[in-house]
Amino acid sequence: MPLVEMASGIPVMTKLSFHATAWSLAIAMTLATRADATRSGREHALEQLRQMQVADGLEATLFGVEPMVVNPANIDIDSKGRIWVTEGANYRLFQKWGKLRPGGDRIQVLEDTDGDGIADKVTTFYQGDDVNAALGICVLGDKVIVSCSPNVLVFEDKNGDLKADGPPTKLFTGIQGVDHDHAVHAFVFGPDGKLYFNMGNEGKELHRADGKLVVDVDGKEVITNGKPYRQGLALRMNPDGSGVEVLGNNFRNNFELAVDSFGTVWQSDNDDDGNRGVRINYVMEHGNYGYTDEITGAGWGQKRTGWEEEIPLRHWHLNDPGVVPNLLQTGAGSPTGIAIYEGQLLPPVFQGQIIHCDAGPRVVRAYPTTKSGAGYTATVTNILSSNDNWFRPSDVCVAPDGSLYVADWNDSGVGGHYMADQDLATMTGRIYRVAPKGNHPSVPKLDLSTAAGAVAALQSPNQATRYVAWQALHTLDAAAEGELKRLWQSPSADTRLRARALHLLARIKGKTAQYVQAGLKDPDSDLRITALRIAREEGLDVIPLVKQLAKDPSAQVQRESLLALRHQASPEAPELWAELAQRYGGKDRWFVEALGIGADQQWDAYLGAWLKRVGDNWNTPAGREIVWRSRAKATPDLLVKLINDKSTTEPEKQRYLRAFDFLKGPEKDSALLKLVTASN
């Protein structure tokens, strides 16, 4: 993450090197940027606010300011519109200035009791050294999950007094990266009733409360030792911590993730400092995201065959078969909080889109995303930015009324194992509200006692509200079917709302297959994808479902069908994979990687079925890509044929040679010998 910039606006160092000499220089330079009393307080916060640039039609207002909250690291908003904040007054407490808040950091709850848009009440929910600079908070009814390496902690507030009922329990422990930005991050509630979270590359391992390593649903230990996982992880689990799945690996510092109503996961990732390679990712399930070499664990700077000329691309091993492409690269930065905006209060350009904080360039952005083949493309639209070097947006959340709340760490730098704000008396921190001009805050009333009221709450843009609605409807089970069907079948309902209804309808006892079929037959491809995802999570036999979708016109649905074939033992699976492979047109890296994920550990059968179908006509643009990505026993000989093909260009030869690095066995050795012999 970026080191400190001078308050004058002149950059001291754009990025922090962790070598000792650069570290010492960084601290020396940073001393000049410490806060003073002139930067603290409401008047200065309002002056800072006046310098902000806000997207057309929107305005930012000051909701909360120090001393109510300082160094807000992460926020969540509950169903009553209250802002929950983890603070970082004691960030990097191993530094020589020592612990700044002796009692430990706080979890603060800010309220606007009179509806004027300004926090007028603050309650300390909990304070202690076990939440120092906690990087994540998730409010789930009367439970609060706090992510603070080495632990994931669960607090309870059964009586609703905004005070923790007692010491927290540990959901997970043994996570590395204590007091490190690249450790465990926030949990979020998904539309499937599961919890999603991620860990940066310093988290390294995940243990149960009893100290045992977590074993995921694939039977793999959740530890980043290359067997098979590396570096940062994106994960999903049941609310009780069981059924852990690794959804993606080999990230650097994937700071937070967001899940939309279809169950698609999005997140950002920070490059090695100074390489202008910050990226936004669609997390294709079970994908490798290329921070280090998949096989050897080597860093991106270690020379490899056919690497990219541009360092931001080289950084993510994008020339390697088996690396999922990036949605977007945004240059230099320090990406932090992220959300999916599924409300209607903000202008249409932001609806259904990723909203993201980047504390380095001091901006909150949207990434309007469109489908492109089996993947996506995205553009950038700023929502909130500032030239004030102390504006450091750390998180963004959606309130029950559809407005955005942005946490501002407020420091001359962000991360880099240091902060300028080292005096508790003058330490700063702000919370802003972003909404259409003239809009006044509101909190819709909830009625969870009836199915109709719970379905209304399910349509909230606020995740905490959707959580309590989901729980109420899931508990009602069949008694909620009528109201959920009304939403599912509504011709005027937004597709995302229909997806939320489908998730619950398919989890009514005895109704899973019925509603999965209803989803698979829907004209909207996102709902067909949602239905297939539900089928996989609920343990249905996916083979007949993939058969049903094999000729689907949507490349997105084809991608999801390929992911569903991963590790399928059915004798029909190879033929289905081969049929889908024949649908590949030759210019879609997302599709190629979906083919690779689908064929994992079964390449001989899957590629063999495809070769049988295509016969001698395998050497086509699409076939070359499939061979390049494949890892079957037949692959080495096919690569040699491509390399020796007179039509193959030199860059293509380098690409095929690189593919050999991901193969093993006597077939590889024999093929390489043929290649050497032919070249002599």
N, C-alpha and C positions, 0 to 999 in steps of 0.2 A: 504494500500500500504506500501511497506517496508520503514522503517526508514533508516536513514543515516548509511553508513558504513565508517569507518575511511579510509583515503586515503592510508594508509599502506596496506590495504587489510584485516585487522583484523576487523571482524564485531563488531559493537558496540551493536546493537540489531537487530535481524532478522526482527521483526515486531513491530509495534507500538500499545501499549495498550492505550485506550482512558481514562483510569482512571487517575485521577489527579497526583498521585505520579509518575506513569510511564511517564506521559507527562512532568513533571518537569525534571525528570532524562534525558529524551530524549533530551530536549533542552540544558541542561547542557553539555551533551556529544557531541552534534552536534556543539557546538561553536568551537571545536577544528578543525573542517573540513572546515571552511570558505575558499573561494577561495582567491588567491592572484594573483599578476600580472604575476607570472611565468606560470600560467595556461592559460593565455589569449593570443589570437592572432594566426595568421596563422602558425607560426613555431611550437607552441605547438600542434596545431590541426593536423599538418602533422606528428608530432612525435606520437600523439595518434593514428592516422590512421595506422602507421606502426605496431602497436601492435595488429591490428585486425586480426581475423581469418575469411576467406572468403571461401565460398563453391567452390569446384573444378570447374575450368573453368570460374569463375567470378572474378572480381576485384572491389574494392571500391575506389572511388576517392572523394576528397574534393570539393564540389560544392560551399558551402557558409559558412561563418564564421563570428563571432562577429567582429566588431560592426554592420555589416549588419543586423544580426538577433541574438537575445538573448532568451534563454529559449523558444525554439519553442514548443508550446503545441500541435498544430494541423496544418496539411498542406493540401493543395489541389493543383492540377496541371491543368492549363487551356489548351485549345486546341492549344495554341501557345507555350506550353512547359514552361510557367512561373510558378514559385513556389510561392504560396500564403501561408502566415504563420501568425498564431495568436501567439502572444508572451505572456510570463508570468513573466515579470519583477516585476509586482505588485502582484504576487501570494501570497496568504495569507496576504493581507495588513492589516488585523486586528491585526497582530503580532506587537510586541513592536518596531521593527525597522521602522515601518511606511511605507508609500508609497515610493517606490524607484524611480519611474518615475513620477514626479509631474503632467505631462500632461496626464497621463493615458497610458495604454498599446497601442501597435501599431498593425495594420495589415500591414505586409510588403509584397512586391512583388519583388522577386529576378529574374533577367534575365541574360542569357548568350547571349550577343548580337553578339559575334564573333565566336560562335560555338566551343570554345576550352574546353568546359566542366566545366568552372569556372564562377560563377556569377560575372559580372562586372558592373551591374547596379542594384540599389535598389530604390524602390519608396514606400513611406509611403501612403498607400491607405486611411487609417483612423487612428486617434488616439483619445482616450477618455477613461474616467473611465467606460463607459458602455461596454467596451470590455476587461476589466482587466482579464487576465488569461482565455480568452475564450477557451472553450474546443472543439470547432468545427467550421470548415469553409467549405463551399460548394459553388463552383463557377459554376453558371448556366447561361452561356451567359453573358448578361449585368447585371445580378443579383448575389448578393453574400449573402448567408445565414450564419449568425454567431450565434453560440449557446453559450450563456453566461448567466447563471441563474442570475436573475429571468426571463430573456427574451430570445426569439428567434428573432433576428433582421434581417431585409432585407435591404441591401444597393443596390443602383443602380449606374451604370456607363454607361450612355447612349452614351457618346461621346468617350468612350474607352481610356481616358487619364490616367487610373489607379488611379484616384482620385474619392472618393465617391462624388456623385452629391450633397449630402446634408446629413442631419441627417437621420438615419435609421428609418424605420417604424417597428412596432412590429407585428410579426406574432402570437406569443404566449407570455404570461406573467404569473406571479403568480407561477412560478416554484420555489420550495424550494431549499435549498442547495446552497445559494449564496456563491461564492468563495469556493466551495467545489468540490473535485474531483468526487464525486458520484452524480453529478447533470445532467443537460441536455447535450447531446453529439452531434456529427456531423450528418448532414443530408447527404444522398447519393441518387443519381438518380437511379431508377430501370428501367429494360427493358420494363416495362408496362407503363412507363410515369409517375409513381407515385414517391413520395419521402418517404424515410424510415429514421427513426432515433430512438434513444433510450435514456432512462433516467436511471441513477443509483438510488439506493434505497433512496437517499436523495432528489430526485426531487419531489416525492410525489404527485404532482397535476399539471394539465395543464389547463390554462385559455386562453380564447380569449383575443384579445387586449382590449376589453371593460371590462375585468375583470370576465366575466361569465365563469364558469367551462365548459370545453369541454365535450360534450356528444358524445360518439362514435356511430358507425353504429348499434351496438346492443342495443342502448338506455341507456347505462351505463355511468355514470360520470367517467371521467378519473382522479380518485383520489385513492390513495392506502390505503384505509381504510378497505379492506377485503370485499367490496360489489360490485364486487367480487375480485377486483385486489389487489395485495400485492407487495410491494417492487419495484424493478426495472422493467421497461417496455420496450418492443420493439414495435414500432408503424409504421403504414403506413398511408399515406394520399394523397389526390389530391394536385397538386402543389399550389393551392390557399389556402390550409389549411382546406378545407372541407373534409368530408368523412373519418374522423380519425378512424382507426381500431387498436385495441390492439392485436398484433400478438402473444405476449407471456408476461407472468408476473412472479413475484416471483424470480427475479434475485437479485444479490447484487449490484455489480458495473459493469454492462455490459457496458464497456467503449466506444465501437464503434461497429457498425455492417457493414456487407458487403452483397451485393446481387449479385448473379450470373445471367447469361443470361437466365436461366430457371425460375428465380424468387425465388430461394431458398435462405433463409436468414441464415447467419452464424455470430456468435459473440463469444466473450470470456466473462468470468465473474470471478471476484476476490473473493476469500474466505474471511471469517473473519480472520484477520491477525494471522498468525502463525500456520495454520492448514494444510498446504500443499495440499490445495484443489482447486487451480486454475483450471478452466475447459474451454473447447471449446464446443460450442453448435451448433447443427443444430436447428434452431427455427421452430419447428413444429407448424403450425398456431393454435392459441388459447390454446397453452400448458401452463401448470403450471410447473415451473422449481425448486420448492422445497427449496428455501432459508429458508423460514419459514413454519410452519404448515399451510396447506391450510385452515383449518377450524378455528383454534384458533389464528393463528399468532404467536404461540410460536416459540422460537429460536431452532436451531438444538441441543443445549446442554441440553434442557429440556428432562428428561427421558421419553421415549415412548416404547410401547410394540414392541419387535422384532427389535430393531435398530441394525445397523451394528457395528461390533467390531472396524473396521477401521474408525478413525475420518474423514479422507478425504471423505469417502463415506457417513458416518453418517451426515456430514455437509449439504448435499443436500437432505435429507429426501428420499433417493432412495428406502427405504423399504416401502414407502407409495404408495398405489394405487392412480393414478392421477398425478404422477410426471414423466415428460418426462426424459429419461435417458440422460447422458452426452455423447457426442461424444468422448471426450478425457479428462483426467485429467493430468495436467502437473506439479503438485507439488507446491512448493512455488513460488511466483512471484508477479508481478504487471503488469498485461496485459493492453496494451494501444491500439494503432492503429491496424487496420486490413484491408485487401483488398483481392479481388479475382484476381488472375493473369490469365487473358485471352489473353495474348500475346504469341508470338512465339520467341522472342529474347532470353529469358532465356532457359536453358536446359530443355528437356522434363519432368524431374522429377517435375519441378515447374509449368508446364503449366496446367491451369485449377484448380489450387490449392489455398487453403487459405494461405496468407502470413500475418504474425502476429508479432507484437512487444511485447516483455516482458521486461519492463524496470528494473525489479528487478534483474534477473539473467543476464541482459545486452546482450540480444540476439534478433535477428530477425530470425524467423523460418518459414518453410513451414510445412503444415500438409497434406501430400498426403493422400487423402481420397478415399475409395472404398465403393461400395454399399454392404450392409449386411442385407438381408431380407428387412424389411420396413424401415431400418435405414442405418447407416454407421459405418465404422471403420476407424481409422486414425493412421498414424505413424508420427514421427517427423524427419525433416531434417533441420539442421541449414543452414542459408544463411550468416549471419553476426553476429559475437560475439566478445567480448573483455574481457580481464582480468583487464582492466583499470576501476577502480571503478567510474569514471566520465562519462563513456559511458552509456547513459540512453535513448534508442530509444523510442520516444513518438508516432511516426506515420510513416506510409509507404504508398506511392501512386505510381501508374503506370503512366509513362509519355507517350506521343504520340508515341515515338519510341520503346516502350516496355521495357525500362529500369525502374529500381526502384529508388525512392528517399526516403531516410530515414532521418527523423528529429531526432536530438539528443538534448534532453533537457540539457544534460551535467551538472551534479551535483553529489556530493558525495552520494546523496540519491535521492529518488523520492517519491513524495507525503508525506504522514504522516503529513500533515499540516505544513510542514517546508521545508526550503531549505538552503543549505550552501552558495549559491551564493547571498550575500546580499550587494554587492557593485556594483552599476551600471557601474562604471568605469572599473571593471574587470570582469563583468558578461559575461558568455560564452554561446554559442549555435552554433550548427553545422548542416549542411545539407550534406549528402553524396549521391553520385550516385553509384548504383550497376548495372553492366552490364558485358557481356563477355569481357575477356581481349582484349584490343586493340580496342574495339568498340568506335566510336565517336558519340556524340549526334547529333540528327537530329530531325527536326519537319516537318512531311509530310504536304504539302500544301493542303488546303481545297478548294473545289469548291462546295458550297451549293446551287448554282443557278440552278443546274440541278439534276434530280432524280438520274442519274448515279453517279454524284459527291457526293451526300448525302449518297447513299448506300455505296460508298467506305468509307466515313467517319464513317458510322455506324459500320464498321468492325474494328475500332480503339480499341486498348487495353486500351485507356484512357477514363475515364468516362465523363469528360467535353466535349470531342469531340463527344462521342456518344450522349450526350444531345443535342448539336446543330444540329447534324444530325437527331435525332429523331424528333425534332421540325420541321425541314424543311420538312421531309417526311410526317409527320402527317398533316402539312399544305397543302402539295400537294395532299393528300388524293388519290383519284383514279388515278391521273396523275402519281403517283409513283408506281402503282401496277405492271407494267411490269418489272421494275428494281428489285423490291422487290421479285417478283415471280422468277426471274432469280437466285437470291441468294437462295431463299427457295428450289428451285428444283435442284440446282447444286449438282451433284453427288460427287464433290470433296470438297464441302464446309464443314468446321468444324461444328459439331452439334450446338455449341454455337452460331455461326453466323446465322445458319438457324433459331434458336430460336428467335434471335433478329428480323429477317425478319418476322417471324410468328406473333410476338407481334404487329407489325405495319399493316401487311396485315389484321389481324382480327379486326383492328380498323378503316378500311376503311368503310365509311358509306354504310350500306346495305350488307356488306360482312362478318360480324362476324360469322354467322352460317356456311357459306361455308368453311372458313379457320379453324374454330374450328374442323369441321369434317375432314378436310385434316390432321390436327395435330393428331387427335385421331386415325387415320388409319396409322400413320407413324410407321415404324418398330422400331424406337428408343423410348425406354420407357420415356426418359427425354422429348421428344417432345410431347408424349401423355400426360404427366403430365403438360407440359406448356399449351397445348390446354385446358385442364380441368380448370386450373387456370384462363386462359383468360375468359372462359365461365362464371365462377363464378363472376369475377370482372365486366364483361359486363352485368350481370344480366340475362343470359340465363337460361332457365329451365334445371337444371342439372339432373333431374330424368331420362329422356331418355338417357342422356350421361352416367350416372352411370350404367344403364341397359346394355348399349353397352360395358362397361368396366368390368362388374361384373366377367367375366371369364378370365380377362386379366392374363397372366402368370406371370407378374411382381408384386412382393410384394410391390414395390414402387408405382406402379399405384393403387394397391388395397388400400394402405395407403391414397393416395390422394382422392380416391373415398369415403372413409370413412369420411374424412374431409369435403368433399362436402355435405355429408348428415347431417351435423350439423344444427340443428334448421329447418330442412325441414318439412313443414306442410303436404306434400303429403301423402295420405294413402298408397302409394306404398313404402315410405321410410323405414318403419320397416322391410319389407320383403327383401329389398335390403341390409339393414344392416345385417340381419340374414344370408343372402346368403354369404356375405363377411366374416362374423364371422365364418362360416363353413370352410372357406379357411384357417383359422389360424391353424398353426401346433403345437403350444404350447411352442415354445422356442424363442420368438421374442418380447421383451418388447416394442419396437417401435410400433409393430402392436397392442399390447394390448392398448397402450395409444392412438393410432389412433381410435381404437374402442370406447374408453372412450370419446374422444373429439367428435366423430361423434354422440354419443348417448346423449350428454349433454341435460338436461332438458326433455328428452323423454325416460328415461330408462325403464319405465314400458312397453311401446309399443315395444321398440326395443328388450329388453331382452325377453319379452313375445313371440315375433315372433321367436326368436332363440330357446327358450325352446319348442315351439310347433313343430319346425322342428326336434330337436334332441330327444325329448321324454325322455325316461328313460336313454338314453345314454349320459347324460350331464356330468357325473362324469368321465371325461377323463383328461389327462394332459392339453389339450387346454381348456376344459370346466372349469376346476378349475381356470385357469388364468382369464377367462372371468367373472366368478362369483366373484372372488377376486376384480376385477376392477369395477364391476357393482354397481349401486346405486338405484336399483329398490325396490319396496315393497316386491318382492319375494326374494330379496338377503339375508336378515337375516336368514331365515329358511334354505336356501341352505348352508350358511356358517356353521350353526350348524351341518348340516349333514356332512359336510367336516371335521369339528373338531372332531366329534364322530366316523368318519370312522376309522376303525382299521389300515388301511394302511397309515394314515396320520402321518408323523413324528412330533416330538416336535417342530422343527423350523417352519414347515408348520403351526402347530396349532397357534404359536405366530403370524405368518403372517396373518392368517385368523381372529384372535382376533383383530389385529390392524385395519383390514378393517372395523370392527364395528364402529370405531371412526369417520368414514366418512358417516355414515348412521344416519337417524333420523326417528321419527314417532313411532306409537304404534307397528308396525311390529318388529322394533328393540327391543323394551322393552319386547315384548312377547317372542322373540327368545332367548334373554339373560336369561329370567326367565327359559325357557326350559333347557338352557345350565347349569344353576346353579342347577336346580332340578336334572338333570341327573347326575351331578358330585357328588351329595350328596348321 
